[in-house]
Amino acid sequence: MGFILVISLPFILFTILLGFGCFFFGRSKGRQELLNSSQVYGVPTPPPPPHGSATSFPSPTPPLMTKQDNLNNV
């Protein structure tokens, strides 16, 4: 003998409406977050120097620009 599971039609309609409601609510919430907070991609900015520091370190010298031969690219 088989097991018969009876689910009422109002319960089916309620779950479908609940699914659509969650879908549309989540979509509008995601679009609102997208407009309010922009994502920044790239290198982060360096931290500001400490306040009141009497000694400041000199900036490092830039590397020498020399042309490299093609053997380094292999």
N, C-alpha and C positions, 0 to 999 in steps of 0.2 A: 504494500500500500504506500502511496506517495504522500509526501508532506505538502500541504497546500498553505501558502502564505497569502493572506488577504491584506492588500494595501488599499486604502480608500482613495478615491479620486481627489478629494480636497487635499489630502496629504501630498499627493504627487504634484498638484498645481502649486501648493505652497512651497515645496522644495524647488520647483522650477523658478518661481518668482523670487525666492530667496537667492538663488544662484545668479539670476540676472541683476538683482539689486546689488549684491556684493561685487559683481563684475563692473557695473557702471560706477559704483562708488569708488572702487579702487582705481579705475581709470581716471576719474576726475581728480582724485587725490594725487595721483602720480603726475598728472599734467600741472597741477597747482605747485607741486614741489619743483618741477622742472622750471617753471617760470620764476619762482621766488629765489631759488638758490642756484647760481651758475657754478658749473664745475670748471676748475682751472687745471689744464694739463700743461706740464712742462717742468722746468727746473724750479725748485722752491727758492724764494728770496733768502739771502743770507740774514742772519740775525743782526739786530742793531748793535753798535758798539756799546760797551758798558758806560754808564754815566759816571763822571767824576774821575775817570782814569787819567792820571798825569802822563803816563808813558804810553806812547802809541808806537806800535811796531811798524817798520817801513813795509811797503807793499813789495811782494816778491818781484824779481826782475822777470820780464817775459822771456820765454825760451827763444834761443837763436833760430832764426828762420833760414835753414839751409836746405838746399834741394837734395833729396835723397835719390839714390839710384833705384832702378826698378827691381833689383834683387830683393829689396825689403818687402815688396808687395806680393811676392810669390808665396 
